Every structure is written in C-alpha cells, then in structure tokens.
Amino acid sequence: MSLRFAIIGVGNIAPLHATAIQSIPAADLVAVCTRDETRGRAFADKFGGNYFSDYRAVLARDDVDVVALCTPHDLHAPMTIDAARAHKHILVEKPMARNVAECDAMIDAAKRAGVTLGVVFQMRFDPLVANLQSLISNRLGQLLWVSTTALWYRTDEYYRSGAWRGTWDREGGGVLINQGVHVIDLMLYLTGMPTRVTAQTRTLNHQIEVEDAALAILEYADNQLGLIQATVAAYPGYPERLEIVGARGSAIYHRGEARLEWHLADPRDDGETRGAVSSGASAPMNINAAGHIAQYHDFVAALRERRAPLIDGREGRKSIAVIEAIYRSAACGQRVEIGD
Ligand SMILES: NC(=O)c1ccc[n+]([C@@H]2O[C@H](COP(=O)([O-])OP(=O)(O)OC[C@H]3O[C@@H](n4cnc5c(N)ncnc54)[C@H](O)[C@@H]3O)[C@@H](O)[C@H]2O)c1
C-alpha cells in the first residue's frame, strides 16, 4: 500500500518535499496545510492533495500516515508532539527545534507513540559525502582538525519576508540555527561530537535581533580541534566548505562547488571528484531537489524495513546541542561544555 503524506506549511521549502514525494512510486501527497488559503489551494492544485487550514484537522484523518513539517522553527516541537500523539510518522525540516529541551520532548513523544521521527538534512545525502566518509575511515588517519566555512549572504528583504525570521522567539537564533546548521550537522556526522566550545557571535549587518555572524572554536576528547565560521553578511555569498585534516592526509570538501579534493602522504594517492552543484550560499532556494529526494527514499525505506532513518531524532538533536552551547559561550564569554 502507498504511504500517504501530508505537507504542513507551504512556503519556500515545501515544493521540494512535494517533488520528493512525487519521485516515490509508493508515496502519495494526500493533504497540504497552511493558514494562507490562496497559497494552500494553489499548492494543492499543483502538487495534489486536499487543502486544510488547520493542521489538527490533518492529524485527525485516518488517510494520513506521515506528516512533513515545513513550518517555522517554533512550530517544529509542538507540531511533532501533536503528530506523534495522533500516531503519524514525522519528517521535520531542519533545524530539528529551537533548543535541546524541545528536541528531547519530540524524541520522547515519538518513542512513546511508536512512530518514526526523521529530520531533514539533505546535504548528508550528497554522493560526495560518502566519498569523504570513506576517506576519513580508510585514508586520512587520526583526525587532527576539522573546520567549516560558510560565508553566505541573505538580504534584508529575506528577513522581512516572514515575521518569524530573525527572531529569538520564533527562529530560535540566526545564521547558526538556520543556515550554519547544515554544515554543522555535516561536520558532526563526519567527524563526531566535540566536548567544549568557545564562541563569539555578532549581528554585523542586518536589522535583526539574532546573530548574522558566528565564530566557534571546538575541542574534542582526543585532542582534535575544530572551527566553525558562519555568516549571512558576506555579500554575495560564497560556496561553503569543510576542511578535514588527518595525520596521514587532508581532504577539502568544496560543498558549495560540489568538489572534493584530497591529498595523502603519497601524492600518487591524491584525487579529486565532482558532483552536481546545489548551494544556498546566496539565496535559500538556489538548491535543487536531489538531496530531499534521496532523504525521502531513505525515510520511506526505513518505514518499510522498520529501521531508523539515517537522520532520526537523536541525529537531528546533535547540531542543536552544539549550537545551544555556542550561544551559551557567546553569552557568557567563557569556554563551555557541550552536553551529550
Ligand atoms: N532543507 C533546506 O535546505 C531548507 C531550505 C529552506 C527552509 N528550510 C526549513 O524549512 C522550514 C520552513 O522554512 P520556509 O523558508 O519554507 O518558511 P516559509 O515562511 O516560507 O513557510 C512557512 C510555512 O508555514 C506556514 N505556517 C505557519 N504557521 C502555520 C500553522 N500554524 N499551521 C500551518 N501552517 C503554518 C506558513 O503559512 C508558510 O506556508 C524551516 O524549518 C526552514 O529552516 C529548509
């Protein structure tokens, strides 16, 4: 039987979810929900499904198996908890939530209800990431250093485009929790969790209350060092990258250019590989659907095989634990421990 999806929230990112659902033969979009009726009906006309103005009406339906949450960050936790209680599986957009306490409540609700919770981080599904994973496991040796640089750009108009954007209360933070979270998740996925952080955040060039720039120095249990540089004040927005230095060689993942290069002790083992470019460096919707399609395939396979998806609640929570610690460090001006 087909899995029946509902998309809740039909703004910027929702079309990529609809495209991903359409790419799976055994999946159907049966419901779309937003409070903006004109937009909701237009979305349903284009991609299918019935329109609903209240997400609780969607959750009450027997013909919905999975809800895709494409709503502002403050709604991720309450909508996930309500969906779990209604026995729906949940695929929630990044960031998982505004803080670790919300993530824990979401994980707990899904566990109690026996439903599957997935968190969208489509960058993990880039085929170059598998190449990089293999280099880390087999070629680079002990990890010494990992850094990520996301010199991105967002206009003032972007921040004016939604009342939730640029606010602590609704977005839960700025560049770190919205844009930087992508590369932070990737970094943690590939190289593990740091134990301590020292950070500075600033609002450099936008009229918003949250940070548009952040620098964080990371320490790991095994003497490895890490660095996060993330801003949305760098006009016109440059391709993001991830640098990984091991005892036997280094790899630079030019993620925003879809290029991976590596340099090993024996130069004959050096290499470079390329993929398809999809980067939100200059504008959020300069990305294609490939990552979402790959993540939906994993999520649907996970439901069919009764296994956890690649990015479940515990995985989605990791970037929030690090970002929360960065905010704490920036606020107190001290080095802080990253909780588990
Ligand atoms: N994975 C990615 O690359 C990517 C890219 C962009 C956005 N996102 C994430 O997707 C989520 C949504 O971002 P966006 O840019 O599409 O936001 P948006 O503001 O464009 O759209 C939000 C949608 O939610 C709807 N909504 C708000 N409150 C609602 C409610 N109570 N009930 C039903 N619908 C409601 C709005 O009407 C709107 O349709 C965020 O978590 C964001 O971080 C992810």
Ligand as a Chemical Component Dictionary entry (heavy atoms), coordinates in Angstrom:
data_LIG
# 
_chem_comp.id                   LIG 
_chem_comp.type                 NON-POLYMER 
_chem_comp.pdbx_formal_charge   0 
_chem_comp.three_letter_code    LIG 
# 
loop_
_chem_comp_atom.comp_id 
_chem_comp_atom.atom_id 
_chem_comp_atom.alt_atom_id 
_chem_comp_atom.type_symbol 
_chem_comp_atom.charge 
_chem_comp_atom.model_Cartn_x 
_chem_comp_atom.model_Cartn_y 
_chem_comp_atom.model_Cartn_z 
_chem_comp_atom.pdbx_ordinal 
LIG N1  N1  N 0  16.464 21.996 3.917  1  
LIG C1  C1  C 0  16.663 23.203 3.389  2  
LIG O1  O1  O 0  17.569 23.428 2.595  3  
LIG C2  C2  C 0  15.731 24.320 3.780  4  
LIG C3  C3  C 0  15.633 25.479 2.984  5  
LIG C4  C4  C 0  14.710 26.477 3.388  6  
LIG C5  C5  C 0  13.973 26.323 4.560  7  
LIG N2  N2  N 1  14.147 25.188 5.309  8  
LIG C6  C6  C 0  13.398 24.992 6.577  9  
LIG O2  O2  O 0  12.035 24.753 6.250  10 
LIG C7  C7  C 0  11.198 25.319 7.278  11 
LIG C8  C8  C 0  10.247 26.334 6.637  12 
LIG O3  O3  O 0  11.034 27.357 6.036  13 
LIG P1  P1  P 0  10.463 28.213 4.799  14 
LIG O4  O4  O 0  11.591 29.071 4.354  15 
LIG O5  O5  O -1 9.764  27.315 3.833  16 
LIG O6  O6  O 0  9.389  29.107 5.592  17 
LIG P2  P2  P 0  8.199  29.986 4.991  18 
LIG O7  O7  O 0  7.978  31.098 5.955  19 
LIG O8  O8  O 0  8.459  30.286 3.553  20 
LIG O9  O9  O 0  6.957  28.971 5.049  21 
LIG C9  C9  C 0  6.386  28.561 6.265  22 
LIG C10 C10 C 0  5.004  27.993 6.001  23 
LIG O10 O10 O 0  4.419  27.562 7.240  24 
LIG C11 C11 C 0  3.075  28.004 7.270  25 
LIG N3  N3  N 0  2.585  28.064 8.647  26 
LIG C12 C12 C 0  2.941  28.929 9.628  27 
LIG N4  N4  N 0  2.227  28.674 10.738 28 
LIG C13 C13 C 0  1.407  27.635 10.449 29 
LIG C14 C14 C 0  0.429  26.929 11.186 30 
LIG N5  N5  N 0  0.137  27.214 12.457 31 
LIG N6  N6  N 0  -0.249 25.929 10.554 32 
LIG C15 C15 C 0  0.018  25.613 9.272  33 
LIG N7  N7  N 0  0.947  26.254 8.521  34 
LIG C16 C16 C 0  1.610  27.256 9.108  35 
LIG C17 C17 C 0  3.106  29.344 6.576  36 
LIG O11 O11 O 0  1.823  29.758 6.164  37 
LIG C18 C18 C 0  4.030  29.013 5.405  38 
LIG O12 O12 O 0  3.285  28.369 4.386  39 
LIG C19 C19 C 0  12.162 25.928 8.305  40 
LIG O13 O13 O 0  12.423 24.977 9.295  41 
LIG C20 C20 C 0  13.413 26.203 7.495  42 
LIG O14 O14 O 0  14.591 26.255 8.279  43 
LIG C21 C21 C 0  14.970 24.182 4.918  44 
# 
loop_
_chem_comp_bond.comp_id 
_chem_comp_bond.atom_id_1 
_chem_comp_bond.atom_id_2 
_chem_comp_bond.value_order 
_chem_comp_bond.pdbx_ordinal 
LIG N1  C1  SING 1  
LIG C1  O1  DOUB 2  
LIG C1  C2  SING 3  
LIG C2  C3  SING 4  
LIG C2  C21 DOUB 5  
LIG C3  C4  DOUB 6  
LIG C4  C5  SING 7  
LIG C5  N2  DOUB 8  
LIG N2  C6  SING 9  
LIG N2  C21 SING 10 
LIG C6  O2  SING 11 
LIG C6  C20 SING 12 
LIG O2  C7  SING 13 
LIG C7  C8  SING 14 
LIG C7  C19 SING 15 
LIG C8  O3  SING 16 
LIG O3  P1  SING 17 
LIG P1  O4  DOUB 18 
LIG P1  O5  SING 19 
LIG P1  O6  SING 20 
LIG O6  P2  SING 21 
LIG P2  O7  DOUB 22 
LIG P2  O8  SING 23 
LIG P2  O9  SING 24 
LIG O9  C9  SING 25 
LIG C9  C10 SING 26 
LIG C10 O10 SING 27 
LIG C10 C18 SING 28 
LIG O10 C11 SING 29 
LIG C11 N3  SING 30 
LIG C11 C17 SING 31 
LIG N3  C12 SING 32 
LIG N3  C16 SING 33 
LIG C12 N4  DOUB 34 
LIG N4  C13 SING 35 
LIG C13 C14 SING 36 
LIG C13 C16 DOUB 37 
LIG C14 N5  SING 38 
LIG C14 N6  DOUB 39 
LIG N6  C15 SING 40 
LIG C15 N7  DOUB 41 
LIG N7  C16 SING 42 
LIG C17 O11 SING 43 
LIG C17 C18 SING 44 
LIG C18 O12 SING 45 
LIG C19 O13 SING 46 
LIG C19 C20 SING 47 
LIG C20 O14 SING 48 
# 
